[in-house]
Amino acid sequence: MVIALAAILFAAVFAPPAPGWSAAEVEREIVAAAHSYDVPAAPLIALARCESRLDPSAVGRLGELGVFQWLPTPPGGLWEYTPAGRAGLSPRDVTLDITMAAWSNAHGGDALMAEHWVTCWRTARGG
């Protein structure tokens, strides 16, 4: 019973993203979100390419989700510090995933984003 309830809750919180998001559509959404928060889009696009290859359905080895590979829960989960995370929403929502990355960048997350990009870049190159 408990396992079944946990599976239902997991499915509700981590519902798959809307199907059919192309890389070009993800990039356009990133540009729009960056514009709405008055932050540069290019670094966000570069990070998204490195984190998920612009794939909204990407799931990392540690459970990271979405375009920007948010860890949804502690320890180390940054999603919980975003307005969407505090509201209990999921990073599986593609628009929220992208919007919260732009929000984070606009609210002091640019240094953290740079750190994540360097880590992602090094990992992608085996170093």
C-alpha positions as CSV (number, residue, x, y, z in Angstrom):
1,M,0.0,0.0,0.0
2,V,2.7,2.5,1.0
3,I,4.8,1.6,-2.1
4,A,1.7,2.0,-4.4
5,L,1.0,5.4,-2.8
6,A,4.6,6.5,-3.2
7,A,4.6,5.4,-6.9
8,I,1.4,7.5,-7.5
9,L,2.9,10.5,-5.8
10,F,6.2,10.1,-7.7
11,A,4.3,9.9,-11.0
12,A,2.2,13.0,-10.1
13,V,5.2,15.1,-9.1
14,F,7.6,13.9,-11.7
15,A,5.2,13.7,-14.6
16,P,7.0,13.5,-18.0
17,P,7.3,16.8,-19.9
18,A,5.0,17.6,-22.8
19,P,6.1,15.5,-25.7
20,G,7.5,17.0,-28.9
21,W,9.9,19.6,-27.6
22,S,12.6,20.1,-30.2
23,A,16.0,21.5,-29.4
24,A,15.0,24.7,-31.4
25,E,11.9,25.1,-29.3
26,V,13.8,24.7,-26.1
27,E,16.3,27.3,-27.3
28,R,13.4,29.7,-28.1
29,E,11.9,29.1,-24.7
30,I,15.3,29.9,-23.1
31,V,15.7,33.1,-25.1
32,A,12.2,34.2,-24.0
33,A,12.8,33.4,-20.4
34,A,16.2,35.1,-20.4
35,H,14.5,38.2,-22.0
36,S,11.8,38.3,-19.4
37,Y,14.4,38.3,-16.6
38,D,16.8,40.6,-18.5
39,V,19.7,38.1,-18.4
40,P,21.8,36.9,-21.3
41,A,20.4,33.9,-23.1
42,A,23.7,32.5,-24.5
43,P,25.2,31.3,-21.2
44,L,21.8,29.6,-20.3
45,I,21.7,27.9,-23.7
46,A,25.3,26.7,-23.3
47,L,24.6,25.3,-19.9
48,A,21.4,23.6,-21.1
49,R,23.3,22.0,-24.0
50,C,26.0,20.7,-21.6
51,E,23.5,19.5,-19.0
52,S,20.9,17.8,-21.1
53,R,21.7,18.4,-24.8
54,L,18.5,20.5,-24.7
55,D,16.5,17.4,-23.9
56,P,13.5,18.1,-21.5
57,S,13.2,14.4,-20.7
58,A,16.8,14.0,-19.6
59,V,17.4,12.3,-16.3
60,G,20.8,12.4,-14.7
61,R,22.6,9.7,-12.8
62,L,21.7,11.3,-9.5
63,G,18.1,12.0,-10.4
64,E,18.6,15.4,-12.0
65,L,15.7,16.3,-14.1
66,G,15.0,18.3,-17.2
67,V,16.8,20.8,-19.5
68,F,18.8,22.3,-16.6
69,Q,19.2,19.0,-14.7
70,W,17.7,20.2,-11.4
71,L,18.0,18.0,-8.4
72,P,14.5,18.2,-7.1
73,T,15.2,17.3,-3.5
74,P,17.9,17.7,-0.9
75,P,20.7,17.1,-0.3
76,G,22.1,19.4,-3.0
77,G,18.8,20.1,-4.6
78,L,18.6,23.7,-5.8
79,W,15.1,23.3,-7.2
80,E,13.7,23.6,-3.7
81,Y,15.0,27.2,-3.5
82,T,13.2,28.4,-6.6
83,P,9.7,29.8,-6.4
84,A,8.4,26.8,-8.4
85,G,10.2,24.4,-6.1
86,R,8.9,26.1,-2.9
87,A,5.4,25.8,-4.5
88,G,5.9,22.0,-4.8
89,L,6.0,22.1,-8.6
90,S,8.2,19.8,-10.7
91,P,11.2,20.6,-12.9
92,R,9.7,18.1,-15.3
93,D,7.5,21.1,-16.5
94,V,9.7,22.3,-19.4
95,T,8.6,25.9,-19.2
96,L,9.1,26.0,-15.4
97,D,12.5,24.3,-15.7
98,I,13.7,27.0,-18.1
99,T,12.0,29.9,-16.4
100,M,13.5,29.0,-13.1
101,A,17.0,28.8,-14.6
102,A,16.6,32.4,-15.9
103,W,15.1,33.4,-12.5
104,S,18.0,31.9,-10.7
105,N,20.5,33.7,-13.0
106,A,18.7,37.0,-12.4
107,H,18.7,36.5,-8.6
108,G,22.4,35.9,-8.0
109,G,22.6,32.4,-9.5
110,D,25.0,33.5,-12.3
111,A,28.1,32.5,-10.3
112,L,26.5,29.2,-9.4
113,M,25.5,28.7,-13.1
114,A,29.1,29.4,-14.1
115,E,30.3,26.8,-11.6
116,H,27.8,24.2,-12.9
117,W,28.9,25.0,-16.5
118,V,32.6,24.4,-15.7
119,T,31.7,21.2,-13.9
120,C,29.5,20.0,-16.8
121,W,32.2,20.9,-19.3
122,R,34.9,19.0,-17.4
123,T,32.7,16.0,-16.9
124,A,31.7,15.9,-20.6
125,R,35.4,15.9,-21.5
126,G,36.3,13.1,-19.1
127,G,38.2,15.4,-16.7
